[in-house]
Amino acid sequence: MINLPNLLTLFRILVIPVLVGFLAVGGLWADLAFLFYVGACVTDYLDGALARKQGLTSDLGRMMDPIADKLLVGGLLLALAGMGGLRFGSLYAAILIMLREILISGLREYMASHNEMIPSTRLAKWKTGVQMVAIGFLIIGQGDAGPFHEVARYSGMVGAVLLWLSVVPTLLTGTGYLRATVARMRG
């Protein structure tokens, strides 16, 4: 149960309050939040790669990895929304993303109660990747009006566009999971 891939996943969960705190303080702390965020995103890749390479895959890891992703993405989207960091209409993209994640969690819970699972798709992994890159740009966009003010402003805009782009695979995968669950429910 306790192995490096699972510890990396746990790190990704534990760093969320630190990221939110750094963003709330702002200034240089927001820049530090970006570095921690990049570290968290790297662990998302490393935990699965190490588990497969070292033969350490586990049911706990398979369960915790998507939970850690959802907590990281959802927690930061909520924090950014609360701080006014979801500009250019990206708040609505964040709402669609959060609704999909809640729906899929419910569908997975239902399927698990029937001893079945909904496997993640490659498109869902791409969706998470685009969301994570978008959030990185949105975090940079939280920078203050220092010498990088223009970079921060454009980063926020790029993050908003990427967040909207991630809505396409978000809705496609959500619809696909919903159809698969309904088909299994019908027999």
N, C-alpha and C positions, 0 to 999 in steps of 0.2 A: 504494500500500500504506500509506504513512504519511499519514494524514489525521486530522482532528479526531475523527470518530466512532470510528475504530480506536484512537486515543490515549485516548479516554474509556473504551473497553472495557479497554484495558491498565491504566489507572488503577484500574479496579474490581478487577483481579486483584492489582495491586501493593499495594493498601491492605489486603488481607486479613491479612498478618502484623502490620501496624500495629494493626489492630482487635483481633486476638487478644492482642497485647502489652498494649494499653491495658486490655483486660478482665482480663488476668491480674494486672496491678498493682492494679486496683480503685480504689475511692474516686472522686476527681474524674476520674481517668483513664478510668473506666468511662463517665462522663458525656461525656467527649471522644470516646470510642469511638462513642457514639450519634450525635454530630454527624458524624463521619467516615462512619459507616454510612449516614446520611441522604444524604450527598454521593454515596456509592457507588450508592445506590438511584436517585438522580436521574440519574446517568450512564447507568443502564440504560434509562431512558426517552429521554434525550437522544441517545445514540449512534444508535439506530435512527431517531428522528425527523429528526435532522440528515442522516443518510445518505440517507434517502428524499427529503427536501426539496432537498438540494444535489446529488442524483444521484451520490452517492458510495458506493452499495451495492457490496459486493464479496464474493467467495467467502470471503476471509479474515474479513471482518466477520460474515458469516452463520455461519461456523464458530466464531469466537471468542466471540460474544455468548452463546450458550447455555452454553459452557464457563465463561465468567466468572460467569454466574448460578449454575451448579452449584458452582463453587469457593467463591463467596461464601456461599451457603446452607449447603453441606456443611461448609465450614471453620468457620463460626460455630456450627452445630449441634454439631459435635464439640467445639469450645472450650467452649461452654456446658455440654455434658454433662460434660466433664472438670472443670468448676468447680462442678458441682452446680446449675447454673442452669436445668436442665430439670425443674422440679418439677411436681407435680399430674399425674403420669403422662405428661407430654409427652415423656419419653425414648422411649417406645414409638412415639409419632407420628413422632419424628425417625428412628427405626430404619426404619419403613415408608417414609418419604420417601427415605432414603439407599438402601434396597434398590431402590426404583423407579428412582432416578436411575442406579444402576449397571446395572440391567437395560436401560433405554432406551439408555444409552451403548453397551452391547454390541449391541443391535439395530441402532442406527444404524451402528456399525462393520461389522456383517454386511451391511447393505443397501448401504453404500458400496463394499464389496468386490465387489458385483454391479452397480455403477454406478447404483444407485437411492438414493433418499433418503426419509426419513420427515419430511414437513413438520410444523412445529409447528402446533398448533391454538390457537384463541382461548381455549378452556378451559385449555390448558396455560399460556398467558400469565397468565390469572387465577389459576391455581394458584401460579405464581411470585410474583405480586403479593401474594396472601394470605400466603404463606410469608414474604415480606420484611417485611410489616407485623407479622406475629407475632414475627419475630426482633427487630424494633425494640422491641416491648414487652418481650420477654425480656431485651434488653440493658438497658433502663431498670430492669427488675426486679433487675438486678445491683447497683443502688445500695446504698450502705452505710446504716447506721442513723442517718443524720443527720436533718435536719428533714423530709425527704421520704420517710421510712421507709414510711409508709402508702401513698404513691403508688407506691413501688418494689414493695411487696408486692402491691398490686392489679394493677400492670402485669405482673408475672410471671404472675399468674393469667389476665389477659386474653390475654397472649401464649400461654400453654398452651392455652387454649380455641381461639384462632385457629389455632394449629398443628394441633390435632386437626381443626378444620374444613377445613383445607387438605388433610387426608388424603383426603377424599372426591374432589375433582378429581384428586388425585395418583393414586389407585387407578383412577379412571375413565379418565384419559388413558393411564396405563400399560397398562391392559387393552386399550384401543383400539389403541395402537401395537403391542402384542403380536399382536392379531388381524390387523392389517394386514400385519405382517411374515410371520406364518404363512400368510396367504392368498397373498402374493407368492411365498413359498417353494414352495407347492403348485402354482404356475403360474397 
